[in-house]
Amino acid sequence: MLAKIAALVLLAAAPYLFTLDYAFVYDDHGAIVENPFLREPGSLVQVLSLNTMRDPSVVDGQRPVLLLSCLADAALWGLNPRGWHATNVILHAASVLVGFFLFRRLTGRDSTAWAVMALYACHPLLIEAVQVPSFREDLLMGLLGFAALLAGTTTGRGQKAGTILFPLLLAAALLSKESAVAVVPLLVVIYLLVPPVRPGRPVWLLRLGLGLAVTLAGVAMIASGRPLQAVGGAWNGRSLLWPDQVWTAPWLFASYIGKMILPWPLSVDYVVDPVSFGSLRFMIGMAVAVAVLVIVIRGWRSCPLVSLGLAWMVIVFVPVSNLVPLLNPFADRYAYGMLPGGCLLVADVCTRRGRAGHAVLAMLCCLYLALTAFRLPDWKNDEILWRATLATTPQSARAHTWVGLVEKHAGHMKVAEARFREAMRLNPHDPSAAVNLAVLVGQGGDLPQAEQLLRDVLERFPENQPARQNLEVVEELKSR
């Protein structure tokens, strides 16, 4: 047993030990480097009292458990990315270990549980969540979600402790990321498909009742202080609008399955074109969804673990399906909670096929480790990351903006201007490229053009603080 645990820890941590010195990238700048809340004296009290959930000015304020981990890292490491990356790796390894004990209980077989977590530990689709400290909420939700399900499936002498721990761990998972709403439906399906882990009727009814109450209370608290993702705000040019998100959801589900099977190429900024009803992509997505539903129903008794794996993917997909529109419709990190279901499906099928099945598992692990090793260097710094993103997603306005900033820093002003203008063309609903272009031309001496760009941004986005602050700078310079 110790050898199996050590091997899982090694698979989960080893690829990332070579990336601890990588720089902060992407959302790390706003959520960590430039976030004053992490360095304010009263921040811990604000988080513990849950006041941040009602304060939209606090980045990720609706996720107090995430903020607690960030405050701890800020106190321990300051702005040294090595410590932040190390925390993420530790959380990922812990998630893999707790997942192993959960699937050991669900499958009743050490070999299957180990195969599930071995595939999971080294899968390249998880790189984004593990490598980027500002996306830590997915790691916390995965770890605490696994732990909640482990408590919820406790029977025998430990079932009283499990009943007490389940709602507490579920609450912590919800306060890490809202996608933890999937935990209670997952537990229902587990009780139906794996009867040995279902306690007596009074106990499982109590657990599900407590879980439902905690979930409803958590969602109410999260929604009370700020909009849910892209609901109610100005359109950012990326989120899916009604009714596009309904027709696009099946295609997104099929896309996640495709990325789970062959995670290449990967991108930090996917651009999702809306799917229309009756289109080819809609029909492909619906065909995949129907096939999954048929297999789940038909395998309910004969292949319960196959049904559980597929049902797991569907249930965890729902919170990120964009039925509630997300600011970013599709992201690798969203698969952190879905992937265990896919790994369970593959592991159960392969471990029942003797040596041939184990050989397939070994080849898959080697393939995923190789792809992980090949992909990880893209995260070394912003320049490498966003140039790699442009290579796979040339229609990404966000990537053009970031590469424009890199070119500007290198002194290539004309190239930077071209990047900013291309970003504005690709997504005129995102003001960041226009603000950066205004700064560029203003620093070049063209204050009238800078002023016009900033006023245009404020006309469309009156609350945009970078545009307002830079306009004040322009007016001050003009007054001189």
C-alpha positions as CSV (number, residue, x, y, z in Angstrom):
1,M,0.0,0.0,0.0
2,L,2.8,2.5,0.9
3,A,4.5,1.8,-2.4
4,K,1.3,2.5,-4.3
5,I,0.7,5.8,-2.4
6,A,4.3,6.9,-3.0
7,A,4.0,6.1,-6.7
8,L,0.9,8.2,-6.9
9,V,2.5,11.2,-5.1
10,L,5.4,10.9,-7.5
11,L,3.2,10.9,-10.6
12,A,1.2,13.9,-9.3
13,A,4.2,16.0,-8.2
14,A,7.2,15.1,-10.3
15,P,6.4,16.9,-13.5
16,Y,5.7,20.1,-11.6
17,L,8.9,20.1,-9.5
18,F,10.8,21.4,-12.5
19,T,8.5,24.3,-12.9
20,L,8.5,25.8,-9.4
21,D,10.7,28.7,-10.5
22,Y,8.3,29.7,-13.3
23,A,7.0,33.2,-13.2
24,F,3.5,34.4,-12.3
25,V,1.4,34.5,-15.5
26,Y,-2.1,35.4,-16.7
27,D,-4.5,36.0,-13.9
28,D,-1.7,35.7,-11.3
29,H,-1.0,39.4,-11.9
30,G,-4.4,40.7,-10.9
31,A,-5.3,38.1,-8.3
32,I,-1.9,37.9,-6.6
33,V,0.8,40.4,-7.6
34,E,-1.4,43.5,-7.9
35,N,-4.0,42.5,-5.3
36,P,-3.7,44.8,-2.2
37,F,-6.2,42.7,-0.3
38,L,-3.6,40.0,0.3
39,R,-1.4,42.5,2.1
40,E,-3.9,44.5,4.1
41,P,-3.8,44.0,7.9
42,G,-7.5,43.3,8.3
43,S,-7.9,40.9,5.5
44,L,-7.9,37.7,7.6
45,V,-10.8,39.0,9.7
46,Q,-12.7,40.0,6.6
47,V,-12.4,36.5,5.2
48,L,-13.2,34.6,8.4
49,S,-16.3,36.7,9.0
50,L,-17.3,36.0,5.4
51,N,-17.6,39.7,4.7
52,T,-15.7,39.4,1.4
53,M,-18.7,37.4,0.0
54,R,-20.7,40.7,0.0
55,D,-17.8,42.9,-1.3
56,P,-17.5,42.8,-5.1
57,S,-14.3,44.8,-4.9
58,V,-12.4,41.8,-3.4
59,V,-11.0,39.5,-6.1
60,D,-12.6,36.1,-5.6
61,G,-14.3,37.4,-2.5
62,Q,-17.1,34.8,-2.9
63,R,-14.5,32.0,-2.3
64,P,-13.2,32.5,1.3
65,V,-11.4,29.1,1.5
66,L,-9.4,30.1,-1.6
67,L,-8.6,33.5,0.0
68,L,-7.4,31.8,3.2
69,S,-4.9,29.7,1.2
70,C,-3.8,32.8,-0.7
71,L,-3.4,34.8,2.5
72,A,-1.3,32.0,4.0
73,D,0.9,31.9,0.9
74,A,1.3,35.7,0.9
75,A,2.4,35.6,4.5
76,L,4.8,32.8,3.9
77,W,6.2,33.6,0.5
78,G,5.4,37.2,-0.3
79,L,5.6,37.5,-4.1
80,N,8.0,34.6,-4.6
81,P,6.2,32.3,-7.1
82,R,8.2,29.2,-6.0
83,G,6.2,29.0,-2.8
84,W,2.8,29.5,-4.5
85,H,3.6,26.9,-7.1
86,A,4.7,24.5,-4.3
87,T,1.4,24.9,-2.5
88,N,-0.5,24.0,-5.7
89,V,1.6,20.9,-6.2
90,I,0.9,19.8,-2.6
91,L,-2.8,20.4,-3.1
92,H,-2.8,18.4,-6.3
93,A,-0.9,15.5,-4.7
94,A,-3.3,15.5,-1.7
95,S,-6.3,15.5,-4.1
96,V,-4.8,12.4,-5.8
97,L,-4.3,10.6,-2.5
98,V,-7.8,11.4,-1.2
99,G,-9.2,10.4,-4.6
100,F,-7.4,7.1,-4.4
101,F,-9.0,6.2,-1.0
102,L,-12.4,7.3,-2.4
103,F,-12.2,5.1,-5.5
104,R,-10.7,2.3,-3.5
105,R,-14.0,2.3,-1.5
106,L,-16.2,2.7,-4.6
107,T,-14.5,0.0,-6.7
108,G,-13.5,-2.4,-3.9
109,R,-10.2,-3.0,-5.8
110,D,-6.8,-1.4,-5.1
111,S,-5.7,-1.9,-8.7
112,T,-8.6,-0.1,-10.2
113,A,-8.4,2.8,-7.8
114,W,-4.7,3.1,-8.4
115,A,-5.2,3.2,-12.1
116,V,-7.9,5.9,-11.8
117,M,-5.7,8.2,-9.9
118,A,-2.5,7.3,-11.9
119,L,-4.3,8.5,-15.1
120,Y,-5.7,11.5,-13.3
121,A,-2.4,12.5,-11.6
122,C,-0.4,12.9,-14.9
123,H,-3.1,14.0,-17.3
124,P,-2.1,17.2,-19.2
125,L,-5.6,18.6,-19.0
126,L,-4.9,19.4,-15.4
127,I,-1.8,21.5,-16.0
128,E,-3.7,24.8,-16.0
129,A,-5.2,24.3,-12.6
130,V,-2.0,22.9,-11.0
131,Q,0.5,25.3,-12.6
132,V,-1.4,28.6,-12.1
133,P,-1.8,29.7,-8.4
134,S,-4.7,32.1,-9.3
135,F,-6.7,29.0,-10.5
136,R,-6.2,27.2,-7.2
137,E,-9.9,27.1,-6.6
138,D,-10.2,24.0,-8.8
139,L,-7.6,22.2,-6.8
140,L,-9.3,23.1,-3.5
141,M,-12.7,22.1,-4.8
142,G,-11.3,18.8,-6.1
143,L,-9.6,18.0,-2.8
144,L,-12.5,19.0,-0.6
145,G,-15.0,17.4,-3.0
146,F,-13.2,14.1,-2.8
147,A,-13.0,14.4,1.0
148,A,-16.8,15.2,1.2
149,L,-17.7,12.1,-0.9
150,L,-15.3,10.0,1.2
151,A,-17.1,11.1,4.3
152,G,-20.5,10.7,2.7
153,T,-19.8,7.0,1.8
154,T,-18.6,6.1,5.2
155,T,-20.5,3.1,6.8
156,G,-20.1,1.0,9.9
157,R,-18.4,2.3,13.0
158,G,-17.3,5.5,11.3
159,Q,-20.6,6.5,9.8
160,K,-21.5,9.0,12.6
161,A,-18.2,10.9,12.0
162,G,-18.9,10.7,8.3
163,T,-22.3,12.3,8.7
164,I,-20.8,15.1,10.7
165,L,-17.9,15.7,8.4
166,F,-19.8,15.5,5.1
167,P,-21.7,18.9,5.4
168,L,-18.6,20.6,6.8
169,L,-16.4,19.4,3.9
170,L,-19.1,20.2,1.4
171,A,-19.4,23.8,2.8
172,A,-15.6,24.2,2.5
173,A,-15.7,22.9,-1.1
174,L,-18.5,25.4,-2.0
175,L,-16.6,28.2,-0.4
176,S,-13.7,27.2,-2.7
177,K,-15.6,27.2,-5.9
178,E,-19.3,27.2,-6.8
179,S,-18.9,24.1,-9.0
180,A,-19.0,22.0,-5.8
181,V,-22.8,22.1,-6.2
182,A,-22.2,18.8,-8.1
183,V,-21.2,17.0,-4.9
184,V,-24.7,16.1,-3.6
185,P,-26.0,14.8,-7.0
186,L,-22.8,12.8,-7.2
187,L,-23.4,11.2,-3.8
188,V,-27.0,10.4,-4.9
189,V,-25.7,8.5,-8.0
190,I,-23.0,6.8,-5.9
191,Y,-25.7,5.6,-3.4
192,L,-27.7,4.2,-6.3
193,L,-24.9,2.5,-8.2
194,V,-22.6,1.3,-5.3
195,P,-25.0,0.0,-2.6
196,P,-22.2,-1.3,-0.3
197,V,-21.2,2.3,0.5
198,R,-24.8,3.4,1.2
199,P,-25.5,3.5,4.9
200,G,-28.9,2.8,6.4
201,R,-31.9,4.8,5.2
202,P,-32.1,7.2,8.1
203,V,-28.4,8.0,7.7
204,W,-28.3,8.5,4.0
205,L,-31.5,10.6,4.1
206,L,-29.9,12.8,6.8
207,R,-26.7,13.2,4.8
208,L,-28.5,14.1,1.6
209,G,-30.8,16.5,3.5
210,L,-27.8,18.2,5.2
211,G,-25.9,18.3,1.9
212,L,-28.9,19.9,0.1
213,A,-29.3,22.5,2.8
214,V,-25.6,23.4,2.8
215,T,-25.7,23.7,-1.0
216,L,-28.7,25.9,-1.2
217,A,-27.3,28.1,1.6
218,G,-23.9,28.3,-0.1
219,V,-25.4,29.3,-3.4
220,A,-27.6,31.9,-1.8
221,M,-24.6,33.4,0.0
222,I,-22.5,33.4,-3.2
223,A,-25.2,35.0,-5.3
224,S,-26.2,37.6,-2.7
225,G,-23.0,39.7,-3.0
226,R,-22.2,39.7,-6.7
227,P,-23.5,38.4,-10.1
228,L,-23.0,34.7,-10.9
229,Q,-20.2,34.8,-13.6
230,A,-21.5,36.5,-16.7
231,V,-25.1,36.9,-15.6
232,G,-26.3,40.5,-15.6
233,G,-23.0,42.2,-16.6
234,A,-21.9,43.9,-19.8
235,W,-21.1,41.3,-22.5
236,N,-17.4,40.6,-22.7
237,G,-17.5,39.3,-26.2
238,R,-16.6,35.8,-25.1
239,S,-19.4,34.5,-22.9
240,L,-22.3,32.7,-24.6
241,L,-25.6,34.6,-24.9
242,W,-29.2,33.2,-24.7
243,P,-30.1,30.9,-26.4
244,D,-26.7,30.1,-27.7
245,Q,-25.5,28.6,-24.5
246,V,-28.3,25.9,-24.7
247,W,-27.4,24.8,-28.2
248,T,-23.6,25.0,-27.5
249,A,-23.7,23.0,-24.2
250,P,-23.8,19.5,-25.9
251,W,-20.8,20.5,-28.2
252,L,-18.8,21.7,-25.1
253,F,-19.5,18.3,-23.4
254,A,-18.3,16.4,-26.4
255,S,-15.2,18.7,-26.6
256,Y,-14.3,18.0,-23.0
257,I,-14.5,14.2,-23.7
258,G,-12.3,14.7,-26.7
259,K,-9.7,16.6,-24.6
260,M,-9.8,13.9,-22.0
261,I,-9.0,11.2,-24.6
262,L,-6.4,13.2,-26.6
263,P,-5.4,16.4,-24.7
264,W,-3.7,18.1,-27.6
265,P,-3.4,20.9,-28.6
266,L,-4.2,22.8,-25.4
267,S,-4.7,26.5,-25.0
268,V,-5.1,28.9,-22.1
269,D,-7.8,30.9,-24.0
270,Y,-10.2,28.9,-26.2
271,V,-12.5,30.9,-28.4
272,V,-15.9,29.2,-28.5
273,D,-18.1,30.0,-31.5
274,P,-21.8,29.8,-30.6
275,V,-23.5,26.6,-31.9
276,S,-26.9,27.1,-33.6
277,F,-29.8,24.6,-33.3
278,G,-29.6,21.9,-36.0
279,S,-26.0,22.7,-37.0
280,L,-23.5,19.9,-37.5
281,R,-21.8,20.7,-34.2
282,F,-25.1,20.6,-32.4
283,M,-26.0,17.2,-33.8
284,I,-22.5,15.8,-32.9
285,G,-22.8,17.1,-29.4
286,M,-26.4,15.7,-29.0
287,A,-25.2,12.3,-30.5
288,V,-22.5,12.1,-27.9
289,A,-24.8,13.2,-25.0
290,V,-27.5,10.6,-26.1
291,A,-24.8,7.8,-26.4
292,V,-23.6,8.6,-22.9
293,L,-27.1,8.6,-21.5
294,V,-27.9,5.2,-23.2
295,I,-24.7,3.6,-21.8
296,V,-25.4,5.0,-18.3
297,I,-29.0,3.5,-18.3
298,R,-28.0,0.2,-19.9
299,G,-25.0,-0.3,-17.7
300,W,-26.8,0.6,-14.5
301,R,-26.8,-3.0,-13.3
302,S,-24.3,-4.8,-15.5
303,C,-21.5,-2.3,-15.5
304,P,-22.2,0.1,-12.6
305,L,-18.7,1.6,-12.5
306,V,-18.9,2.4,-16.2
307,S,-22.2,4.1,-15.6
308,L,-20.8,5.9,-12.6
309,G,-17.8,7.2,-14.6
310,L,-20.1,8.6,-17.3
311,A,-22.7,10.0,-14.9
312,W,-19.8,11.6,-12.9
313,M,-18.7,13.5,-16.0
314,V,-22.2,14.7,-16.9
315,I,-23.0,15.9,-13.3
316,V,-19.7,17.8,-12.9
317,F,-20.1,19.2,-16.4
318,V,-23.4,20.9,-15.6
319,P,-22.0,23.8,-13.5
320,V,-19.6,24.6,-16.3
321,S,-22.0,23.9,-19.2
322,N,-22.7,27.6,-19.6
323,L,-26.4,27.1,-18.9
324,V,-25.5,29.8,-16.4
325,P,-23.2,31.8,-18.7
326,L,-19.5,31.8,-17.8
327,L,-17.0,34.6,-18.4
328,N,-14.8,32.0,-20.2
329,P,-17.1,29.4,-21.8
330,F,-14.4,26.6,-22.0
331,A,-11.2,26.1,-20.1
332,D,-8.9,23.2,-19.3
333,R,-9.1,23.9,-15.6
334,Y,-12.9,23.2,-15.6
335,A,-12.1,19.6,-16.3
336,Y,-10.3,19.1,-12.9
337,G,-13.6,17.8,-11.4
338,M,-14.8,16.0,-14.5
339,L,-11.7,14.0,-15.3
340,P,-12.0,11.5,-12.4
341,G,-15.2,10.1,-14.1
342,G,-13.4,9.6,-17.4
343,C,-10.4,8.0,-15.6
344,L,-12.8,5.6,-13.7
345,L,-14.4,4.5,-17.0
346,V,-11.0,3.8,-18.6
347,A,-9.5,2.1,-15.5
348,D,-12.5,-0.1,-14.9
349,V,-12.6,-1.4,-18.5
350,C,-8.8,-1.9,-18.7
351,T,-8.2,-3.6,-15.4
352,R,-10.9,-6.2,-16.3
353,R,-8.9,-7.1,-19.5
354,G,-5.9,-8.7,-17.8
355,R,-2.4,-8.0,-19.1
356,A,-3.6,-6.3,-22.3
357,G,-5.7,-3.8,-20.3
358,H,-2.8,-3.1,-18.0
359,A,-0.6,-2.5,-21.0
360,V,-3.0,0.0,-22.4
361,L,-3.1,1.8,-19.0
362,A,0.7,1.9,-18.9
363,M,0.8,3.3,-22.4
364,L,-1.8,6.0,-21.6
365,C,0.1,7.1,-18.5
366,C,3.4,7.3,-20.5
367,L,1.6,9.3,-23.3
368,Y,0.0,11.7,-20.8
369,L,3.3,12.2,-18.9
370,A,5.0,12.9,-22.2
371,L,2.4,15.4,-23.2
372,T,2.5,17.0,-19.8
373,A,6.3,17.4,-20.0
374,F,6.0,18.9,-23.5
375,R,3.3,21.4,-22.5
376,L,4.6,22.6,-19.2
377,P,7.4,24.8,-20.6
378,D,4.7,26.9,-22.3
379,W,3.9,28.3,-18.8
380,K,7.4,29.6,-18.0
381,N,6.4,33.2,-18.4
382,D,3.8,35.4,-20.1
383,E,5.7,35.8,-23.3
384,I,6.1,32.1,-23.9
385,L,2.5,31.3,-22.7
386,W,0.8,33.8,-25.0
387,R,2.9,33.2,-28.0
388,A,2.1,29.5,-27.6
389,T,-1.6,30.5,-27.3
390,L,-1.5,32.4,-30.5
391,A,0.0,29.4,-32.3
392,T,-3.0,27.3,-31.3
393,T,-5.7,29.9,-31.0
394,P,-4.9,32.8,-33.4
395,Q,-8.4,34.2,-33.0
396,S,-7.7,34.9,-29.3
397,A,-8.0,38.7,-28.7
398,R,-6.6,38.2,-25.2
399,A,-3.5,36.5,-26.6
400,H,-2.9,39.4,-29.0
401,T,-3.2,41.9,-26.2
402,W,-0.7,40.1,-24.0
403,V,1.7,39.6,-26.8
404,G,1.3,43.3,-27.6
405,L,2.3,44.1,-24.0
406,V,5.4,41.9,-24.4
407,E,6.3,43.6,-27.7
408,K,5.9,47.0,-26.0
409,H,8.1,46.0,-23.1
410,A,10.7,45.0,-25.7
411,G,10.5,48.4,-27.4
412,H,8.8,47.1,-30.6
413,M,6.1,49.8,-30.5
414,K,4.8,49.3,-34.1
415,V,4.4,45.6,-33.6
416,A,2.7,46.2,-30.2
417,E,0.3,48.7,-31.8
418,A,-0.6,46.1,-34.5
419,R,-1.3,43.5,-31.9
420,F,-3.6,45.8,-29.9
421,R,-5.5,46.8,-33.0
422,E,-6.0,43.2,-34.0
423,A,-7.3,42.4,-30.5
424,M,-9.7,45.3,-30.8
425,R,-10.9,43.9,-34.2
426,L,-11.3,40.3,-32.9
427,N,-13.2,41.4,-29.7
428,P,-14.4,45.0,-29.6
429,H,-16.3,44.2,-26.4
430,D,-13.1,43.8,-24.4
431,P,-11.8,47.2,-23.5
432,S,-8.3,46.1,-22.4
433,A,-6.7,46.3,-25.8
434,A,-8.1,49.8,-26.5
435,V,-6.8,51.0,-23.1
436,N,-3.4,49.6,-23.7
437,L,-3.3,51.1,-27.2
438,A,-4.3,54.5,-25.7
439,V,-1.4,54.2,-23.3
440,L,1.0,53.3,-26.1
441,V,0.0,56.2,-28.4
442,G,-0.1,58.6,-25.5
443,Q,3.4,57.7,-24.4
444,G,4.4,58.2,-28.0
445,G,3.1,61.8,-27.8
446,D,-0.2,61.5,-29.6
447,L,-2.4,62.7,-26.7
448,P,-5.5,63.5,-28.8
449,Q,-5.7,60.0,-30.1
450,A,-5.1,58.5,-26.7
451,E,-7.9,60.7,-25.3
452,Q,-10.3,59.7,-28.0
453,L,-9.6,56.0,-27.5
454,L,-10.1,56.3,-23.7
455,R,-13.3,58.4,-24.1
456,D,-14.7,55.7,-26.5
457,V,-14.0,53.0,-23.9
458,L,-15.7,55.0,-21.2
459,E,-18.7,55.7,-23.4
460,R,-19.2,51.9,-23.7
461,F,-17.8,50.8,-20.3
462,P,-18.4,53.7,-17.8
463,E,-17.1,51.7,-14.9
464,N,-13.7,50.8,-16.5
465,Q,-11.2,52.1,-13.9
466,P,-8.0,51.7,-16.1
467,A,-9.6,53.9,-18.8
468,R,-10.7,56.5,-16.3
469,Q,-7.3,56.7,-14.6
470,N,-5.4,56.9,-17.8
471,L,-7.8,59.6,-19.1
472,E,-6.9,61.6,-16.0
473,V,-3.2,61.2,-16.8
474,V,-3.9,62.4,-20.4
475,E,-5.8,65.5,-19.2
476,E,-3.1,66.3,-16.7
477,L,-0.4,66.1,-19.5
478,K,-2.5,68.2,-21.8
479,S,-2.9,70.9,-19.1
480,R,0.9,71.2,-18.9
